[in-house]
Amino acid sequence: MMKEMTMGRYFPGDSIIHRSDPRTKIILTTIFMIVVFLVVSYPAIILLQLFILIVAKLAGKPLQYALRGLKPVLFLALFAVVINLFFVSGTPVTEHGILRHISREGISLAAKMVLRLLLLASGASLLTFTTTPLSLKDGLERLMKPLNRIRVPVHEIAMMITIAMRFIPTILEEADRITKAQASRSAVFAEGNALQRARNCMPLILPLFAGAFRRGDDLATAMEARCYRGNRGRTRMRRLGFSLADLTSAAVMLVFLTTLMLVEYARF
């Protein structure tokens, strides 16, 4: 599962989404995530699924890779399903057996919750798939620039968010290497009950944290060696600017949202 994580990974490309300004992609992704929580009908949710698949295809993200990247959120989706099935009251599915504790409303809510989780993960993954960490940091910083007037350290916040996102795949790769190294020494992680499995994973925690702190220290040393002092006196080699790709992306999103609202309120 560690290799399936796509969050925080950038893949070069020349699609219209890759060429769009990071500010445009951040704003459109945020709008997309808000809309995911606003729609309630199945036709609208299915339309959102089709839209994100088409966008991923246009960005050059293979369907098999996109689906594989959703595996890390399956546990959270399963947990949401269990909670909604057994704790949402309503009309029972049947009057006999364990199914009498499951309501039709709970099934519907659980299905929508899973679809929403998949949409959120897909949208976030697509953003990092088409945007370099540096561009993402610059976009976040420019969007939050008005907060500088109230002395909010915008540059430092944007830098921390970007570094954290960049460290996600790095830490997962490190965990995968440590797991394989321990397995080669006859360590067993998938046997026994839940408590025993948790204890078996303890030898992974210490080297994983040690590796993470070591990488963080190396990064801090590298930034200091390059005279990094926050945003003071900092210049940029590449300046952000809007282009035709941004106008096209915004127009497509506007058309899609209009269609989505028609589908949502028509309640087919």
C-alpha positions as CSV (number, residue, x, y, z in Angstrom):
1,M,0.0,0.0,0.0
2,M,2.9,2.3,0.6
3,K,3.8,2.3,-3.0
4,E,0.3,3.1,-4.0
5,M,0.3,6.5,-2.4
6,T,0.1,9.2,-5.0
7,M,-0.5,12.2,-2.8
8,G,2.5,14.6,-3.0
9,R,4.0,13.1,-6.1
10,Y,4.5,15.1,-9.2
11,F,4.7,13.7,-12.7
12,P,6.0,15.9,-15.6
13,G,3.6,16.5,-18.5
14,D,2.5,19.1,-21.1
15,S,-1.2,18.9,-20.7
16,I,-3.4,22.0,-20.3
17,I,-3.6,21.2,-16.6
18,H,0.1,21.1,-16.2
19,R,0.5,24.5,-18.0
20,S,-2.1,26.2,-15.8
21,D,-1.1,28.5,-13.0
22,P,-0.9,26.9,-9.6
23,R,-3.2,29.5,-8.2
24,T,-5.8,28.5,-10.7
25,K,-5.5,24.8,-9.9
26,I,-5.6,25.4,-6.1
27,I,-8.8,27.6,-6.4
28,L,-10.5,25.1,-8.8
29,T,-9.6,22.2,-6.6
30,T,-10.9,23.9,-3.5
31,I,-14.2,24.7,-5.4
32,F,-14.4,21.1,-6.5
33,M,-14.0,19.8,-2.9
34,I,-16.6,22.2,-1.6
35,V,-19.0,21.0,-4.4
36,V,-18.4,17.4,-3.4
37,F,-20.0,18.1,0.0
38,L,-22.8,20.2,-1.4
39,V,-24.3,17.7,-3.8
40,V,-26.6,15.0,-2.4
41,S,-28.2,13.3,-5.4
42,Y,-26.6,10.2,-7.0
43,P,-26.7,11.6,-10.5
44,A,-24.7,14.6,-9.4
45,I,-22.1,12.5,-7.5
46,I,-21.7,10.2,-10.5
47,L,-21.2,13.2,-12.7
48,L,-18.5,14.4,-10.4
49,Q,-16.8,10.9,-10.7
50,L,-16.9,11.1,-14.5
51,F,-15.6,14.6,-14.5
52,I,-12.6,13.7,-12.3
53,L,-11.8,10.7,-14.5
54,I,-11.9,12.8,-17.6
55,V,-9.6,15.5,-16.1
56,A,-7.2,12.8,-14.9
57,K,-7.2,11.3,-18.4
58,L,-6.5,14.8,-19.9
59,A,-3.6,15.2,-17.4
60,G,-2.0,12.0,-18.6
61,K,-2.8,10.1,-15.4
62,P,-3.4,6.4,-16.3
63,L,-6.7,5.1,-15.1
64,Q,-5.0,2.1,-13.5
65,Y,-2.6,4.3,-11.7
66,A,-5.4,6.6,-10.5
67,L,-7.4,3.7,-9.1
68,R,-4.3,2.2,-7.5
69,G,-3.7,5.5,-5.7
70,L,-7.1,5.2,-4.0
71,K,-6.2,2.1,-2.0
72,P,-4.8,4.0,1.0
73,V,-8.2,5.6,1.6
74,L,-10.1,2.3,1.5
75,F,-9.7,1.7,5.2
76,L,-11.1,5.1,6.0
77,A,-14.0,4.4,3.5
78,L,-14.6,1.0,5.2
79,F,-14.8,2.7,8.6
80,A,-17.2,5.2,7.3
81,V,-19.4,2.5,5.8
82,V,-19.6,0.6,9.1
83,I,-20.4,3.7,11.1
84,N,-23.2,4.7,8.7
85,L,-24.7,1.2,8.3
86,F,-25.1,0.5,12.0
87,F,-25.6,3.9,13.6
88,V,-28.0,5.7,11.2
89,S,-31.6,5.1,12.0
90,G,-34.3,4.7,9.5
91,T,-36.3,2.0,7.7
92,P,-34.8,-1.4,8.3
93,V,-33.7,-3.5,5.3
94,T,-35.5,-6.5,6.8
95,E,-37.1,-7.5,10.0
96,H,-35.0,-10.6,10.5
97,G,-31.3,-11.3,11.4
98,I,-28.6,-8.7,11.6
99,L,-30.0,-6.8,8.7
100,R,-32.7,-5.5,10.9
101,H,-30.1,-3.2,12.4
102,I,-29.2,-1.7,9.0
103,S,-31.4,0.9,7.5
104,R,-31.9,1.9,3.9
105,E,-31.0,5.5,4.8
106,G,-27.8,4.2,6.3
107,I,-26.9,2.3,3.2
108,S,-27.5,5.3,1.0
109,L,-25.5,7.6,3.3
110,A,-22.6,5.1,3.5
111,A,-22.5,4.9,-0.3
112,K,-22.4,8.6,-0.7
113,M,-19.7,8.9,2.0
114,V,-17.5,6.5,0.2
115,L,-17.9,8.2,-3.1
116,R,-17.2,11.6,-1.5
117,L,-14.0,10.2,0.1
118,L,-12.8,8.9,-3.3
119,L,-13.6,12.2,-5.0
120,L,-11.6,14.2,-2.3
121,A,-8.6,11.8,-2.6
122,S,-8.7,12.0,-6.4
123,G,-8.9,15.8,-6.5
124,A,-6.0,16.2,-4.0
125,S,-3.9,13.6,-5.9
126,L,-4.6,15.3,-9.2
127,L,-3.4,18.6,-7.9
128,T,-0.1,17.3,-6.7
129,F,0.2,15.1,-9.8
130,T,0.2,18.2,-12.1
131,T,2.0,20.8,-9.9
132,T,5.6,20.8,-8.7
133,P,6.1,21.4,-4.9
134,L,7.8,24.7,-5.6
135,S,5.0,25.9,-7.8
136,L,2.4,24.8,-5.3
137,K,4.3,26.7,-2.6
138,D,4.4,29.9,-4.7
139,G,0.7,29.5,-5.5
140,L,-0.3,29.1,-1.9
141,E,1.9,32.0,-0.9
142,R,0.4,34.4,-3.5
143,L,-3.2,33.4,-2.6
144,M,-2.5,34.0,1.1
145,K,-0.6,37.2,0.5
146,P,-3.3,39.6,1.8
147,L,-2.8,38.0,5.3
148,N,0.6,39.6,5.4
149,R,-1.2,42.8,6.4
150,I,-2.2,41.3,9.7
151,R,1.3,39.9,10.3
152,V,0.5,36.3,9.4
153,P,3.8,34.5,8.3
154,V,2.4,33.5,4.9
155,H,5.6,32.5,3.3
156,E,6.6,30.2,6.2
157,I,3.1,28.6,6.3
158,A,3.2,27.9,2.6
159,M,6.7,26.5,2.9
160,M,5.7,24.2,5.8
161,I,2.7,22.9,4.0
162,T,4.7,22.2,0.8
163,I,7.5,20.4,2.8
164,A,4.9,18.3,4.7
165,M,3.2,17.2,1.4
166,R,6.6,16.5,-0.1
167,F,7.6,14.3,2.8
168,I,4.6,12.1,2.6
169,P,5.8,9.9,-0.3
170,T,9.4,10.1,1.1
171,I,8.4,8.8,4.5
172,L,6.2,6.0,2.9
173,E,9.2,4.9,0.8
174,E,11.3,4.9,3.9
175,A,8.7,2.8,5.7
176,D,8.6,0.4,2.8
177,R,12.4,-0.1,2.8
178,I,12.4,-0.6,6.6
179,T,9.6,-3.2,6.3
180,K,11.5,-5.2,3.7
181,A,14.7,-5.0,5.7
182,Q,12.9,-6.3,8.8
183,A,11.1,-9.0,6.8
184,S,14.5,-10.2,5.5
185,R,15.5,-10.7,9.1
186,S,12.5,-13.0,9.6
187,A,10.3,-10.4,11.2
188,V,6.6,-11.1,10.9
189,F,4.0,-8.3,10.8
190,A,0.8,-9.9,9.5
191,E,0.3,-12.7,12.0
192,G,-1.8,-12.8,15.2
193,N,-4.6,-10.6,16.4
194,A,-4.8,-6.9,16.1
195,L,-2.8,-6.3,19.4
196,Q,-0.1,-8.7,18.3
197,R,0.2,-7.0,14.9
198,A,0.5,-3.6,16.5
199,R,3.3,-5.0,18.7
200,N,5.0,-6.5,15.7
201,C,5.1,-3.1,14.0
202,M,6.9,-1.5,16.9
203,P,10.4,-2.2,15.4
204,L,9.3,-0.1,12.5
205,I,8.5,3.0,14.5
206,L,11.9,3.9,15.9
207,P,13.9,3.7,12.6
208,L,11.1,5.4,10.8
209,F,11.1,8.4,13.1
210,A,14.9,8.5,13.2
211,G,15.0,8.5,9.4
212,A,12.4,11.3,9.3
213,F,14.3,13.4,11.8
214,R,17.5,12.8,9.9
215,R,16.0,13.9,6.6
216,G,14.5,17.0,8.3
217,D,17.8,17.9,9.7
218,D,19.5,17.4,6.3
219,L,16.9,19.6,4.7
220,A,17.4,22.4,7.4
221,T,21.1,22.2,6.9
222,A,20.7,22.5,3.1
223,M,18.4,25.5,3.4
224,E,20.8,27.3,5.8
225,A,23.7,26.6,3.5
226,R,21.8,28.4,0.8
227,C,21.3,31.4,3.1
228,Y,17.5,30.8,3.5
229,R,16.0,33.4,5.7
230,G,12.3,33.2,5.0
231,N,10.8,35.7,2.6
232,R,13.3,38.5,3.4
233,G,15.0,39.7,0.3
234,R,13.8,36.6,-1.6
235,T,13.4,36.8,-5.4
236,R,12.0,34.3,-7.8
237,M,13.5,33.0,-11.1
238,R,10.0,32.1,-12.4
239,R,7.2,34.5,-11.8
240,L,3.6,33.3,-11.8
241,G,1.3,34.5,-14.6
242,F,-2.1,33.6,-16.0
243,S,-2.4,32.3,-19.5
244,L,-4.9,30.9,-22.0
245,A,-4.6,27.5,-20.2
246,D,-6.0,29.1,-17.0
247,L,-8.9,30.8,-18.9
248,T,-9.7,27.4,-20.5
249,S,-9.6,25.5,-17.2
250,A,-11.8,28.1,-15.5
251,A,-14.3,28.1,-18.4
252,V,-14.5,24.3,-18.3
253,M,-15.1,24.3,-14.6
254,L,-17.8,27.0,-15.0
255,V,-19.6,24.9,-17.6
256,F,-19.3,21.8,-15.5
257,L,-20.6,23.5,-12.4
258,T,-23.6,24.9,-14.3
259,T,-24.4,21.4,-15.7
260,L,-23.9,19.9,-12.2
261,M,-26.4,22.3,-10.6
262,L,-28.9,21.5,-13.3
263,V,-28.6,17.8,-12.6
264,E,-28.6,18.4,-8.8
265,Y,-31.8,20.5,-8.7
266,A,-33.6,18.5,-11.5
267,R,-33.3,15.4,-9.1
268,F,-33.6,12.8,-11.8
